[in-house]
Amino acid sequence: MQVSLLFLSATAASFLGCMTASTPAAPAVSSTTLHHEPFRSLEGRFSVEFPPGMTPEIGAEKLDPGCTIHRAEAKKGAVYFTVDYIDLKRATPIDDERDLDGTRDGIMRLFNGVIEEETRISIEGFPGRQLRARGDSPFGPIAYLSRNYIVGTRLYAVIVTYPLRTQEPQDRVDSFLRSFRLLPEGHAGLLP
């Protein structure tokens, strides 16, 4: 599922025309680190609470020259709890609603997804979308739940995916998605 999640995020980034990362890219490797809830990413300027007993792997992957997706991800079997972020710098002005639509549409196209529910949300006044969808992956049908936010020039995607053949506890999924926070020292440098 790791590969399919990277492609989901890469498709969204490519649809948004990600051309240049505004922060230095981390090496394109993942390493397991011993974090305890809540997890704080100073570079990413966010915190999130991974489920108990799940330790995130931290990594970054260059999608193309100048575009890097940063990831904190914890997995157990085929169940993934992920926070991705991408710094957007494009030739066209950033349009929050268009970019959120593009993120949704790119992800749905990639895994032949069907949106079950879409809700407008926000975080500290920045726009977002909550999605609940089902789709196909190399591992069979999956449930895809996410909260995507545009914070200045950064796209955050807080994602949970799991095979439909399993029953992931809804309270655990909701708790993770709701736990995402911007750090207080956070978003000033992301504003255009």
C-alpha positions as CSV (number, residue, x, y, z in Angstrom):
1,M,0.0,0.0,0.0
2,Q,3.0,2.3,0.5
3,V,3.5,2.6,-3.2
4,S,-0.2,3.3,-3.9
5,L,-0.3,6.0,-1.2
6,L,2.7,7.7,-2.7
7,F,1.1,7.6,-6.1
8,L,-2.1,9.1,-4.6
9,S,-0.2,12.0,-3.2
10,A,2.0,12.4,-6.2
11,T,-1.1,12.6,-8.5
12,A,-2.6,15.3,-6.3
13,A,0.7,17.2,-6.3
14,S,1.1,16.8,-10.1
15,F,-2.5,18.0,-10.7
16,L,-1.7,21.1,-8.5
17,G,1.3,21.9,-10.6
18,C,3.8,21.5,-7.8
19,M,7.0,23.0,-9.2
20,T,9.3,24.1,-6.4
21,A,9.5,23.2,-2.8
22,S,10.0,26.2,-0.5
23,T,11.7,24.2,2.2
24,P,14.8,22.1,1.8
25,A,14.1,18.5,0.8
26,A,14.9,15.7,3.2
27,P,16.7,12.6,1.8
28,A,14.4,10.4,-0.2
29,V,14.6,7.6,2.4
30,S,12.4,6.6,5.3
31,S,13.6,5.8,8.8
32,T,11.8,4.6,11.8
33,T,12.0,6.8,14.8
34,L,10.7,6.4,18.3
35,H,8.0,9.1,18.7
36,H,5.3,9.1,21.2
37,E,1.9,10.7,20.8
38,P,1.4,13.5,20.0
39,F,3.9,13.5,17.1
40,R,5.3,17.0,16.3
41,S,6.9,17.9,13.0
42,L,8.8,21.2,13.4
43,E,9.7,21.3,9.7
44,G,6.2,20.4,8.7
45,R,4.8,22.8,11.4
46,F,2.1,20.4,12.6
47,S,1.3,17.9,15.3
48,V,-0.9,14.8,15.2
49,E,-1.7,11.9,17.5
50,F,-1.0,8.5,15.9
51,P,-2.9,5.6,17.4
52,P,-1.4,4.1,20.5
53,G,1.4,1.6,19.7
54,M,1.9,2.9,16.2
55,T,5.3,4.6,15.5
56,P,5.5,6.8,12.4
57,E,8.2,6.5,9.8
58,I,9.4,9.9,8.6
59,G,10.5,10.4,5.0
60,A,10.4,12.5,1.9
61,E,10.2,11.7,-1.8
62,K,11.1,13.9,-4.7
63,L,8.2,13.8,-7.2
64,D,10.1,15.8,-9.8
65,P,12.8,18.4,-9.7
66,G,11.8,21.0,-7.2
67,C,8.8,19.2,-5.8
68,T,9.0,17.0,-2.7
69,I,6.3,15.3,-0.7
70,H,7.1,15.0,3.0
71,R,5.5,12.2,5.0
72,A,4.9,10.9,8.5
73,E,3.2,7.5,8.4
74,A,2.4,4.8,10.8
75,K,1.1,1.4,9.5
76,K,-0.1,-1.8,10.9
77,G,-0.6,-4.5,8.3
78,A,-2.5,-2.8,5.5
79,V,-3.9,0.0,7.6
80,Y,-2.1,3.4,7.1
81,F,-2.3,6.6,9.1
82,T,-0.5,9.3,7.2
83,V,0.3,13.0,7.1
84,D,1.7,14.4,3.9
85,Y,2.6,17.9,3.0
86,I,3.8,19.6,-0.2
87,D,4.9,23.1,-0.6
88,L,3.2,24.6,-3.7
89,K,4.9,27.1,-5.9
90,R,3.4,27.6,-9.3
91,A,3.2,29.9,-12.3
92,T,-0.5,30.4,-11.7
93,P,-1.9,31.9,-8.5
94,I,-3.0,29.5,-5.8
95,D,-6.7,29.2,-5.6
96,D,-7.8,27.3,-2.5
97,E,-11.1,25.9,-3.8
98,R,-9.7,25.0,-7.2
99,D,-6.6,23.3,-5.5
100,L,-8.8,21.4,-3.1
101,D,-11.0,20.3,-6.0
102,G,-7.9,19.3,-8.0
103,T,-6.5,17.3,-5.1
104,R,-9.8,15.4,-4.7
105,D,-10.2,14.8,-8.4
106,G,-6.7,13.6,-8.9
107,I,-6.9,11.1,-6.1
108,M,-10.3,9.8,-7.2
109,R,-9.1,9.3,-10.7
110,L,-6.0,7.5,-9.6
111,F,-7.7,4.7,-7.7
112,N,-11.0,4.8,-9.5
113,G,-12.5,6.2,-6.3
114,V,-16.1,6.9,-5.5
115,I,-16.7,9.8,-3.1
116,E,-19.2,8.8,-0.4
117,E,-19.0,12.1,1.5
118,E,-17.3,15.4,1.1
119,T,-17.5,18.3,3.6
120,R,-15.9,21.7,3.7
121,I,-13.9,22.2,6.8
122,S,-11.2,24.6,8.1
123,I,-8.3,24.8,10.4
124,E,-7.4,28.1,12.0
125,G,-9.4,29.9,9.2
126,F,-7.6,28.0,6.4
127,P,-9.9,26.1,4.0
128,G,-10.0,22.3,3.8
129,R,-12.1,19.3,2.7
130,Q,-12.9,16.1,4.5
131,L,-13.4,13.2,2.1
132,R,-14.7,9.7,2.6
133,A,-14.3,7.5,-0.4
134,R,-13.8,3.9,-1.6
135,G,-11.6,2.8,-4.4
136,D,-9.3,0.2,-5.9
137,S,-5.7,-0.5,-5.0
138,P,-3.2,-3.2,-5.9
139,F,-4.3,-4.8,-2.6
140,G,-8.0,-4.8,-3.3
141,P,-10.8,-2.4,-2.5
142,I,-9.9,0.3,0.1
143,A,-11.6,2.9,2.3
144,Y,-10.0,6.3,1.9
145,L,-10.6,9.0,4.5
146,S,-8.8,12.3,4.5
147,R,-8.7,15.9,5.7
148,N,-6.9,18.1,3.2
149,Y,-6.0,21.7,4.0
150,I,-4.4,24.6,2.0
151,V,-2.4,26.7,4.5
152,G,-0.9,29.5,2.5
153,T,1.4,27.8,-0.1
154,R,1.3,24.4,1.6
155,L,-1.1,21.5,1.1
156,Y,-1.6,19.1,4.0
157,A,-3.2,15.7,3.6
158,V,-4.2,13.8,6.8
159,I,-5.1,10.3,5.5
160,V,-6.3,7.0,6.7
161,T,-6.6,4.0,4.3
162,Y,-7.5,0.4,5.0
163,P,-8.8,-2.6,3.1
164,L,-12.6,-2.8,3.0
165,R,-12.3,-6.5,4.1
166,T,-11.1,-5.3,7.5
167,Q,-13.1,-3.3,10.0
168,E,-10.9,-0.4,11.3
169,P,-12.5,1.1,14.5
170,Q,-14.2,4.3,13.4
171,D,-13.3,6.1,16.7
172,R,-9.6,5.4,16.0
173,V,-9.9,6.8,12.5
174,D,-11.8,9.9,13.6
175,S,-9.5,10.5,16.5
176,F,-6.5,10.6,14.3
177,L,-8.1,12.8,11.7
178,R,-9.3,15.3,14.3
179,S,-6.0,15.4,16.2
180,F,-4.1,17.3,13.4
181,R,-3.0,20.8,14.5
182,L,-0.9,23.5,13.1
183,L,2.0,24.4,15.4
184,P,1.8,27.9,17.0
185,E,5.1,28.9,15.4
186,G,3.7,27.5,12.2
187,H,2.2,29.1,9.2
188,A,3.4,32.7,8.9
189,G,6.2,31.7,6.5
190,L,3.7,29.9,4.3
191,L,1.5,32.9,3.5
192,P,2.0,34.4,0.0
